[in-house]
Amino acid sequence: MAWVLLRRNQERVLERLKRHDYDSIALSELGRVDELVYLMAELGFFKHLGLIEIERERTGIPDDLKLNMLAVMPILSIPNIHQVPDYLFKDAGVLRLVGLTARQIREGFNDKGKADKQLPFHEDDLRNVLKAVRVGSLSAWRQATLKELFDHKVIKPGGVWIIDGTKLLIPYGRPPDGAGEVWHDPSQAESGVRGNEVGYKLVLLVYLTAGYVVVGTWRVLAVQASELSVVREMVDEVLAVGGAHAIGKLLMDGLYADGDLLHWLKFDKDIEAMVRVDENMQIRADMLGLARLEPKKWETHSQVRSIQGHKQRRSVEVAYFEDLESWKAYPGKLNGFLLREAGQGEKETLGWVCTGQLKDGWDGYQQWRQRWSIENQGIRELKEGWGIEAELWGRNAGAVQMSVAMRILGYNCVTVYRTRQGSRLVAHGIRALGRELSVGPEVIIYARGEYAVLHIEELMAIVGFPVQESMRRNPLTRHKAKRIMG
């Protein structure tokens, strides 16, 4: 079954409505979610779902239709498949947009069963298609979605990228396929006691630009796996899709402080890298020693930072060093800088090194601060706003991988959507955006492959019964996004 894009044509559909020449009508619970679905189609989201290989297909219900439904679950804030019947299946407007006909919505795909059967089909059909996903095929799908971001210039070559990881822990129950375990006391590993940390590690390679961050590629690993083990293949994937100069600079935390990796990035891939160095590393000790010999290297700067929403000003000291050669695993010269709060000692001093040239230590620190975007806008939003940690869609590998991937791609889609809308949508993720999108009640009118979205008051006016007193919100206040609790 091919995915059908219904184009929005407000003027022509309204003319047909006045002539009673229309196909069907549906109430949309999320007023402008059709725009998000349309954007997903523009980014090739639904088209590329065809790259996902399914082990089998249930007769009568096309698998691509089920994948379309899974794709829109995150942008509808539906955390798990159990809630699909109460939300997605009851929104005929969205069902039409993802490819169902009016008859399929009304009658379903199978005549067998009880009179009160679930329509258009049972939620277990979504679970079954997840079990049948061939996990090996997800790589081509992921790369195709990344290429769309390059093609649409959402990601531009030569930019700043950040790599980071986060844990997706399973608090109780039997661990899903591919999950790992970590024991804080290694002696318990042989005892059969459940690990202190059970679940996965999600590694994200993120593109950073002014105003937003988007995820380029990702990996789901067992929780005990090393993040360092997948850096090269993730970088190679972005370069293969976006070109040899797709990544200009890569910012990395201390977990990625590996001399061989820095050498590979600099000399094999022509990528500048900045990485934080741990307190027990020789190159940090050397910078501290040089700072003791040359106290004038320390420069004082004033910085404003936000802690739990409150801005604070502090004084920091930065020292810059060039041509460092004490990292034995890196056969070349590095530049580095140290930073500490004014008046603090060496123990509280943080250190970084960079394979490229910096103006000074303060310039290096300002570049590093960009990395905080992935914590504030990326990982935190994926966890709190998109439930990427809390609600996996099943225990098999296909369900785990798909639930993570769909949320990441949904996050990317909403991020792009916000940039297209400009200042009208002042939102901080799907929690705020979901309320802004809901300006209804709205009605979708379908007519000959096109549709129009009307507020219910507009529809009443067209049919000759205008309201005496409008209950619609003032459009001038709609930019003030409200948060959805939970």
N, C-alpha and C positions, 0 to 999 in steps of 0.2 A: 504494500500500500504506500503510495507516494504522499509525502507531507504537502498539504495544500496551504498556500499563503493567501489569506483573505486580505485584500487591500482596503484601507480606510479611505472612503470618499464621502465626506459629510454632505456636500451639496447634492450630489446625484442621488444618493440614497434617500435624502429627505424629499426630493421631487417624486421619487417612486412611492414613498410612503403616502404622500398626499393623494396619489392616484390609486392607492390600495394595491400597488404592484410591488410586493415584497415577499420574501420566502419565509422568514421566521423571526421571532423576537425572543430575547432572553434577558433576564436580570443579571447584571454583573455585580458581584459582591465587592470586587476590587476595581474601582472605576477606571484606572489607567493601566491596569496590568496588561491590557492588550498592547500598549506601546512597548512594554518590556519584552513581551513575546515577539513582537515585530523586530525589535532590536536584536534579539537572539537569532532570529531568522537572517537578518542582515549580516551577522557575524558568522553565518554558516553553521550555527549550533546544531540545528536539527538535521541539516544535510550530512554533517560529519558523524552523526549518530549511526549512520549506515556502516561506518567502519568497525563498529563493535560487533564481534562475531558471537552468535547465540548457538549453543549446542543443539537446540531443538526449537520447534515452533508449535504452539498449540493451534490446532485447526480452528479457523474462524476468527481468531483474534490476532491481527498482525503484530509482530514483535516491535516494529518501529513505532507503532501507536503507543504501546506500553512504555517504550523508552522516552517518547515525547512527554508522557505524563510524569515520569520520574524526573525529567529535566526541569519541569516547571514547579515541582514541589518546593524547592528551596525559595524561589522568589515569591511563593504564596505563603511562606512561613509555616509550611506543613512539616513538622519535625520527623514524623515516622509514618510508615505505611498504614498503621492501624487507624490513623486519623484521615486518611484519604477519602473514605466514604462520606464523612461528615462535612468535608470542606471541598475538595476538588470535584468529587462526583456530583455535588449539588450546585456547582457553578456551571450552568450550561454554556454561558458565554465563553469561558476558558476552554471547556471541552470542544466547542466548535473551533476555536483558534488552533488547538493542537491536532485537529484533523478529523474529529467525529462528525458524522452527519446528524441531522435532527432525528432521523429514524433510529440510528444507533443509540443515541442518547435516550430516546423514548422506549425502545424495545430491547436493547442489548444485542449481544452477538449469538446468543444460544437460546433456542426455544424451550429447551429442557429445564426442569427444575420447578420450584414452587412459585406460586403466583406472586409472592412478595420477595422474589429473588433480588439480589443487589444489582443495580444497573449503573453503568452499562455492562460491567462484568464484576467479578468478585475481586476483592483486594488481594487474595492469594495468588491471582494471576500475575500481579506485580512481583510478589515474592518469588514466584517460580521462574520468572524471566531473569531475575538477579542470580538465582542459583545456576542458570544455564549460561551465564556470561563467560566467554573465554577470556580469562584475565590477560593472556598474552597479546590479545588484539587491542588492548587499551592504549598501548604505546603509540600506535599510528593515529588513533583518535586524539590523543593528547597533543601530538605534534601538529595535527591539522588545525586544532583550535588555536594553538600558538601562532601558526602562520597567519590566521585571520587577523590577529592583533597587530602583526607586522604590516600586513597588507592594508589595513585600515588606519595605519599610522598611530594607533594607540600606543604601540611601542616603536620607538625610533632608534636606529642603529647608533652605537657609540655612547649610550647612556650609562647611568649609574645603576648597578644591580646590588642586591643584598641577598645573602644566603643565611638561613637560620632554621632552627628546628624547634619543635614543641612536642610534648607528650600527649597522646590520646589514651587515657587510662580507663580500664574497665573496673569499676569499683567492686563488683561482686559477680557471682555466677561463673559458668564455664567459659574460659577464654575462647574467642572466635578463632577461625583459621588464621594462621600467620602471626598471631599475637605472641609476645614474649613475656618473660618474667625477670624481675630484678629483685635480689634479696639484699637488704642493707647489711645483714649478717651473712657472709658467704657460707658459713657452716650450715645454714638452714637449707641450702640448695639441694642437699642429698637427703633431706628428711621427709620430703613430700609435702612440706608446708607451703601453702600458697604464697607466692612472692609478695613483697611489700608494694611493688609496682607491676601491674599486669596490663598489657595492652600494646600500643604501637608508638612509634616515633614518626612524626610528619616533618619532612624536610622540604622547605619552600625556597625556590629561587625566584626572587621578586624584582620587578622593574620599578624604579623610583623616578618620579618626575614631579614637577610643581603641582601640588594640590591633590595627588592621588597616587596610590600604589596598586599594581596589578600583578597577579601571580603568573609567571611565565611557565614554569614547570614544577613538578613536585614528585616526591617519592614517599611511600608508606612502608616503613620498616618495622621489624620487631623492636620492642622498646629498648632492648639491651644492645642493639646494633649501633655501630659507629656512624655518625653523620658524615664524617670525613670520607667514608667508603664510597659515597655516591656523588661527591662533588664533581669529579671529572666527567662522568657520564651525563650529568645534568648540564654542565657547561657546554659539552660537545653537542647536546641536543639543541640548545638555543642557537649555537653557531651554525649547526646544520640547517636550521630553519630560517634564521634571520641573516645569515651571511657571516663572513670571517670577522667582521668588525661590529657585530651585533652588541657585544659587551665592551664598554669602554673602561669601566672601573668596577671592581668587586670589593665590597665591604664585608669583612668576616669577623666573627667573635673569636674568643680564645680557643674554642674547640677546634678551629680550623687552622691553628698556628702550626703549620708543617712546612719546613723548608723546601722539601721536594715539590709540594703543591705550589708554593710561591714561584719556584723556578719554572715549573710547567706553565703556569699562567703567564708569566712575564716573557719567557723566551720561546715557548712553543705556540702560545695562543695570542701573544701581543696584547695581553690584558693587564692593566695596572691593578694592584691589589693592596688593600690596607687591612691589617689584622692586629687585634689586640694581643699583647704578649703577657703570659702569666708571670706571677711574682717570682717563680723559681727558675725562670729562663735566664741564661747567661747574658743575652743581649740587653735585657732590662737592667741587670746588675751593672753592665758596662755603661749604660746611659746614666745611671745613678752615680757611678764613679766619676764620670766626666762632669756631671753637675756639681759634685763636691769640689772638683778642681777649679771649675769656672762658675762660681756663684752668680756672675752677671748674666749667665744664660737664662736665668729665670725672669720672665716678664709677667707682670700682673695685668689681668683683664677683669672686667665686670661682666657678669652673665646673669640673664633672667631665665629662670626655669620654672616649670609648673609641676607642683606636687599635689595630687588629688584635686586638681582644678584650681589650686591657689598659686599665684605667681610669687616667686621669691627671687630676690637679687642676692648674689653672692660674689665674692672675689676669688678668682682662681689664678694659679701660677702655672705658666707653661714654659718648658724648655725644649729647644729644637736642636737636633744633631744630624749631621750629614755624613755620608760615606762610611757607614758602619759596616764592619766586615767580620764580626764575631759570631755570626750564625753559620756554623760549619756546614749545615745541610743546604745552605743557599750560597752557591758559588758566584757571588756578585756583591755589589754595594747596595745598602739599604739606607733610607732616611727614617728617622724616628723622632718621637716627642714624648715627653712626660707631662702629666697634669696632676695637680693636687689643689685642694682648697687652701687658701692663704693661711699660713701658720701651721699647716699639718706637716707631719714628718714623712720619712721615706716609706714607712710601712703602708701609709694610706695613698701613696703615689701610684698612679696608673700609667701604663706604657703602651705605645703603639709603634708599629713599623710600617713603612710603605715602600713599594718597589719603584714608585715614581717620584718626581720632584714636587716639593711643597714650597710655598712662599715662606712659611715659618710654622712654628708649632701651633699657633692659634688658627691658621688656615687649615692645618690638618685636623684639628679638633672640630672645627665647623663642618668639615666634610664628614667626619665620623658621626656627628649629631644627626645627620640625615638617616642614619640607621634606626633611630628611635621611631621612625615612621612605621616600620614593620611591626613594632610592638603595639603602637597606639592605633594604627589604622588597619593593620593586616591581621596578625595573629589574634589579638584581643577581639576584633570584630568577628572573625571567623568562629571563635569560641563562644562569645557571648551573644552575638547577633544571629549567627547562622547555626549554632548548635553542633559544630563539627565534631566536638568531643563527646557530647552527651547522647546523641541519638544515631547509632549505626543502624543500617537498614536490615541487618541480618548477621548470622554467624559465619557464613561461608565467605571465601575470599572475594568472590565477585560482588557480593552485597557490601562488604567493607570498602573495597576500592571504589565502587560506584557511588556510595553515599558520600565519601570524601570528595571525589572528583566533581559530582554535581553541585555540591555546595561551593567549592572553589570557583567553578565556572559561573555559578549564579552570582557569587560575590563580584567576580570580574564584570559580569554583565551590568549589575547595578552600579558599579563604580563608573563604567563608561556612560551609563544612562545619566548619572548625576552631572557629568561633565557636559553633556549635550543640553541639559536643561538650564545650566548656568545658575544664577542666583535665586531662581524661583524655588529650587529645592535646596534648602539648607538642612542637610540631613547628616547623620553620623551612623550610617549603616542601615540595615534592613529594619531594625526596630523603629527608627524614626521615619524611614521612607515609607514603610507599610501604611502608617496613618496618613501621610500626605497623599498617597495614591488613592486612598479611599475617600472620594469626594461625593459619593453617591447619596441616595440610591441612583444608579444609572442603568440605562437600558441599552442593549445592543440590538440594532436592526440589521438583518441580513437581507441582501438583495442582489442576486446574480453575481456572486463571487466578490461582492464588496460589502462593507459594513459602515455604520455610523454609530457613534456613541452619544446618547442624549441623557441629560438629567431628566428624572421622572416629571419634573415640572414643565420642561420643554415639550415632552411628549404630550402632556395633558393640554398644553396650549395648541399644539398642532391639531389635535383631534377635536378642538372646539370647547374645551373646558378648562380655561386658565385658572390658576389658583388666585385667591383674593389676597393672601398674605404669604410671601415667600419665606421658606425655612432654610434657604441656602446660605452658606457662609459668605461673608464679604470676600471677594477675590483678592482684595488688597492685603488680607491677613493670612492668605493661604501659604505664604512663604514661611510662616512660623510653624515649623514641623513639630508635631507632638510625639512623644515617645510612647511606645506600646509596652506595657508592663509584662514581664514574664518572658 
